Amino acid sequence: MRIDAPPSIVFLLTGISYILSLSLYSACYKGIHSSQNNINMVSKDHLARLAEIVQHPDKWEDSTKYFLDHFASDQEFMEMGKRTRIDVLLKIMGEVAKKVLNKSLVRIENPQMYRVKSMNMIHGSCTSEGWVMMFVYFTDIHKGVFSTTKPFSGQTGFSSRVTALPMPELDNEERLYGDQWNMNPN
């Protein structure tokens, strides 16, 4: 998939951490949908189930709730991720933000991405004009879901499932993990 973002999209790193973004997203989401699961260890079954949900023709929007319930609350899982930057995923963040905000230009703030290579997964978040976006993307099936919410506003969120071509940049680990802005990985 190729998405051309306008050159004026500004990628700004702010002091908001990825965990804070997930917490805000989770707090808003759980305010609408209650969750009884609090898992402390991600299993292969959870990983397979999440991939199945992402690929499901009708239930893919449930992947955000499943990720928050079974992955984001698991400290071991969160520590497995290595901070990275993948340009096509940044561009997708911009396109989703433009759709949510109904604007032709948007500012993406605090983009965070973490690759869990052993699980063929990249997850992350960003903010834009008070909206929080999070995503989960599987590199082996080339599919992911990007979801947005505006914490504590009562506004309806938006989810988008994407399919992208294989990303050759994933093979260049020096570039993935060596960008100057990325000098502070987990």
C-alpha positions as CSV (number, residue, x, y, z in Angstrom):
1,M,0.0,0.0,0.0
2,R,1.4,3.4,-0.8
3,I,0.0,6.5,0.9
4,D,1.6,9.9,0.1
5,A,1.3,12.2,3.0
6,P,1.7,15.9,2.4
7,P,5.3,17.1,3.2
8,S,3.8,19.6,5.6
9,I,2.7,16.9,8.1
10,V,4.8,17.6,11.1
11,F,6.0,14.7,13.2
12,L,6.5,16.1,16.7
13,L,7.9,14.3,19.6
14,T,6.3,15.5,22.8
15,G,6.7,14.5,26.5
16,I,3.6,12.2,26.4
17,S,4.8,8.6,26.7
18,Y,3.4,5.7,24.8
19,I,2.1,4.2,28.0
20,L,0.2,7.4,28.8
21,S,-1.3,7.3,25.3
22,L,-2.4,3.7,25.8
23,S,-3.7,4.6,29.2
24,L,-5.8,7.5,27.9
25,Y,-7.1,5.3,25.0
26,S,-7.8,2.5,27.4
27,A,-9.6,4.7,30.0
28,C,-11.8,6.2,27.3
29,Y,-12.5,2.8,25.7
30,K,-13.2,1.0,29.0
31,G,-15.5,3.8,30.0
32,I,-17.7,2.7,27.1
33,H,-16.9,-1.0,27.1
34,S,-16.3,-2.9,30.4
35,S,-13.5,-5.4,30.6
36,Q,-13.2,-8.4,33.0
37,N,-9.9,-9.7,31.7
38,N,-6.6,-8.7,33.3
39,I,-4.0,-11.0,31.8
40,N,-0.4,-11.0,33.0
41,M,1.2,-13.2,30.3
42,V,0.5,-13.1,26.6
43,S,0.1,-16.6,25.2
44,K,0.4,-17.9,21.7
45,D,-3.3,-18.5,21.9
46,H,-3.9,-14.7,22.5
47,L,-1.5,-13.8,19.7
48,A,-3.3,-16.2,17.3
49,R,-6.7,-14.9,18.4
50,L,-5.7,-11.3,17.9
51,A,-4.4,-12.1,14.3
52,E,-7.7,-13.9,13.7
53,I,-9.7,-10.9,14.8
54,V,-7.7,-8.5,12.7
55,Q,-8.4,-10.7,9.6
56,H,-12.1,-11.3,10.3
57,P,-14.3,-9.8,7.7
58,D,-16.8,-8.4,10.2
59,K,-15.2,-8.4,13.7
60,W,-11.9,-6.7,13.0
61,E,-12.9,-3.6,15.0
62,D,-12.8,-5.8,18.1
63,S,-9.0,-6.1,17.7
64,T,-8.5,-2.8,19.7
65,K,-10.4,-4.0,22.7
66,Y,-8.7,-7.4,22.5
67,F,-5.2,-5.8,22.3
68,L,-5.9,-3.5,25.3
69,D,-7.4,-6.4,27.4
70,H,-4.7,-9.1,26.6
71,F,-1.5,-7.2,25.5
72,A,-1.3,-3.6,26.6
73,S,-1.9,-4.4,30.3
74,D,0.8,-7.0,30.2
75,Q,4.1,-5.5,31.5
76,E,6.2,-8.4,30.1
77,F,4.7,-7.9,26.7
78,M,5.3,-4.2,26.7
79,E,8.9,-4.7,27.6
80,M,9.4,-7.1,24.7
81,G,8.9,-4.3,22.1
82,K,11.8,-2.4,20.7
83,R,11.2,1.2,19.7
84,T,11.2,1.7,15.9
85,R,10.1,4.0,13.1
86,I,8.4,2.7,10.0
87,D,7.6,5.4,7.4
88,V,4.6,3.7,5.8
89,L,3.0,3.3,9.3
90,L,3.6,7.0,10.0
91,K,1.9,7.9,6.8
92,I,-1.1,5.7,7.6
93,M,-1.3,7.5,11.0
94,G,-1.5,10.7,9.1
95,E,-4.2,9.4,6.7
96,V,-6.3,8.1,9.5
97,A,-6.0,11.4,11.4
98,K,-7.1,13.3,8.3
99,K,-10.2,11.1,8.0
100,V,-11.1,11.6,11.7
101,L,-10.5,15.3,11.7
102,N,-11.9,15.8,8.2
103,K,-8.9,17.9,7.2
104,S,-6.4,17.8,4.4
105,L,-3.5,18.6,6.7
106,V,-2.9,17.3,10.2
107,R,-0.2,17.3,12.8
108,I,0.8,14.0,14.2
109,E,2.2,14.3,17.7
110,N,4.3,11.9,19.7
111,P,4.3,9.0,17.2
112,Q,5.5,5.9,19.1
113,M,6.1,2.5,17.5
114,Y,7.3,-0.7,19.1
115,R,8.3,-3.9,17.2
116,V,7.9,-7.3,18.8
117,K,9.8,-9.2,16.2
118,S,9.2,-12.6,17.8
119,M,5.5,-12.0,17.4
120,N,5.6,-10.4,13.9
121,M,3.9,-7.4,15.5
122,I,4.3,-3.6,15.5
123,H,2.1,-1.6,17.9
124,G,2.0,2.1,18.7
125,S,0.2,5.3,19.2
126,C,0.1,9.0,18.5
127,T,-2.1,12.0,19.2
128,S,-3.6,14.6,16.9
129,E,-5.7,17.6,18.1
130,G,-6.8,15.9,21.2
131,W,-7.5,12.5,19.6
132,V,-5.5,9.5,20.6
133,M,-4.7,6.9,17.9
134,M,-3.4,3.4,18.6
135,F,-2.6,0.6,16.2
136,V,-1.5,-3.0,16.0
137,Y,0.0,-4.3,12.8
138,F,1.1,-7.9,11.9
139,T,4.1,-8.0,9.6
140,D,3.6,-11.7,8.6
141,I,0.0,-11.2,7.3
142,H,0.5,-7.5,6.4
143,K,-2.7,-6.3,8.1
144,G,-3.4,-4.1,11.0
145,V,-6.0,-1.9,12.7
146,F,-5.7,1.8,13.5
147,S,-8.3,3.1,16.1
148,T,-8.9,6.5,17.4
149,T,-10.7,8.0,20.3
150,K,-11.0,11.4,22.0
151,P,-10.6,10.7,25.7
152,F,-13.4,12.0,28.0
153,S,-15.2,13.8,25.2
154,G,-18.0,11.3,24.4
155,Q,-17.1,11.6,20.7
156,T,-17.3,8.4,18.6
157,G,-14.0,6.8,17.7
158,F,-13.0,5.6,14.3
159,S,-11.3,2.4,13.3
160,S,-9.6,1.5,10.0
161,R,-8.2,-1.8,8.9
162,V,-5.2,-1.6,6.5
163,T,-3.4,-4.0,4.3
164,A,0.1,-3.1,3.2
165,L,2.6,-4.7,1.0
166,P,5.6,-6.3,2.7
167,M,7.8,-3.7,4.1
168,P,11.5,-4.2,3.0
169,E,12.6,-1.6,5.5
170,L,11.9,-4.2,8.3
171,D,15.0,-6.1,7.1
172,N,17.3,-3.1,7.8
173,E,17.4,-3.2,11.6
174,E,20.2,-0.6,11.7
175,R,17.9,1.9,10.1
176,L,14.8,0.8,12.1
177,Y,16.5,1.2,15.4
178,G,19.2,3.7,14.7
179,D,17.3,6.9,13.8
180,Q,18.5,9.9,15.8
181,W,15.1,10.5,17.3
182,N,15.1,6.9,18.5
183,M,18.1,7.1,20.7
184,N,16.1,6.4,23.8
185,P,14.6,2.9,23.2
186,N,13.1,0.7,25.9
